[in-house]
C-alpha cells in the first residue's frame, strides 16, 4: 500500500524502494505530501496503480499514466 496507516498516523511509502515520507495525521495530508515531494502515480508491471518516489519514477523512465493511456485504442478497428 502506498500510504500505510500506522497507529493514528499515515506514512507515504514508495511501492518500489520503500522510501518513506514523514508521518501525517490525516490521510489527505499524506496524499498532499506525496504530490509536494514530486512522487508519481504509475502503473506497475501488473497494471496496478502504485506510488513511486522521484528516483524510482526516473529509473523506470516513466511519468504518471493517465486515463488517456489506459483507454488508447479502444473503439478503434
PLY file of the C-alpha trace (Angstrom):
ply
format ascii 1.0
element vertex 77
property float x
property float y
property float z
element edge 76
property int vertex1
property int vertex2
end_header
0.00 0.00 0.00
1.28 3.43 -0.86
0.03 5.14 2.28
0.36 2.93 5.31
-1.75 3.56 8.39
0.37 3.01 11.47
-1.32 3.81 14.75
-3.03 7.15 14.33
-0.76 8.33 11.51
-0.31 7.80 7.78
3.09 7.22 6.20
3.53 7.62 2.43
5.75 4.76 1.23
7.29 4.22 -2.21
5.94 0.94 -3.59
9.25 0.20 -5.32
12.11 1.06 -2.92
10.29 1.52 0.39
11.34 5.16 0.89
9.05 6.86 3.38
7.93 10.43 3.84
7.31 11.86 7.32
4.18 10.72 9.10
0.99 12.72 8.59
-2.03 12.59 10.87
-4.62 12.86 8.10
-4.85 10.64 5.01
-5.39 13.59 2.67
-2.39 15.40 4.16
-0.34 12.30 3.28
-1.64 12.44 -0.30
-0.73 16.13 -0.49
2.74 15.39 0.93
3.36 12.81 -1.83
2.39 15.30 -4.51
4.50 18.07 -2.94
7.52 15.73 -2.81
7.23 15.00 -6.53
6.04 11.42 -6.25
4.25 9.91 -9.25
1.35 7.50 -9.50
2.38 4.92 -12.09
1.19 1.55 -13.25
3.37 -1.34 -12.10
4.23 -4.36 -14.25
0.91 -5.97 -13.28
-1.14 -2.96 -14.40
-1.91 -1.90 -10.83
-1.51 1.69 -9.66
1.49 2.28 -7.43
3.31 5.29 -5.99
6.90 5.96 -6.98
9.32 8.36 -5.35
11.10 10.67 -7.83
14.19 8.40 -8.00
12.16 5.26 -8.77
9.94 7.07 -11.29
13.05 8.35 -13.08
14.70 4.92 -13.02
11.61 3.44 -14.68
11.66 6.20 -17.26
8.01 6.74 -16.59
5.85 9.58 -15.61
2.34 9.08 -14.39
0.00 7.06 -16.60
-3.24 8.70 -17.48
-6.76 7.62 -18.34
-5.90 8.50 -21.93
-3.13 5.87 -21.84
-5.45 3.29 -20.26
-8.08 3.65 -22.96
-5.93 4.28 -26.02
-7.03 2.14 -28.94
-10.45 1.31 -27.51
-13.17 1.73 -30.08
-10.77 1.58 -32.99
-10.97 -1.21 -35.50
0 1
1 2
2 3
3 4
4 5
5 6
6 7
7 8
8 9
9 10
10 11
11 12
12 13
13 14
14 15
15 16
16 17
17 18
18 19
19 20
20 21
21 22
22 23
23 24
24 25
25 26
26 27
27 28
28 29
29 30
30 31
31 32
32 33
33 34
34 35
35 36
36 37
37 38
38 39
39 40
40 41
41 42
42 43
43 44
44 45
45 46
46 47
47 48
48 49
49 50
50 51
51 52
52 53
53 54
54 55
55 56
56 57
57 58
58 59
59 60
60 61
61 62
62 63
63 64
64 65
65 66
66 67
67 68
68 69
69 70
70 71
71 72
72 73
73 74
74 75
75 76
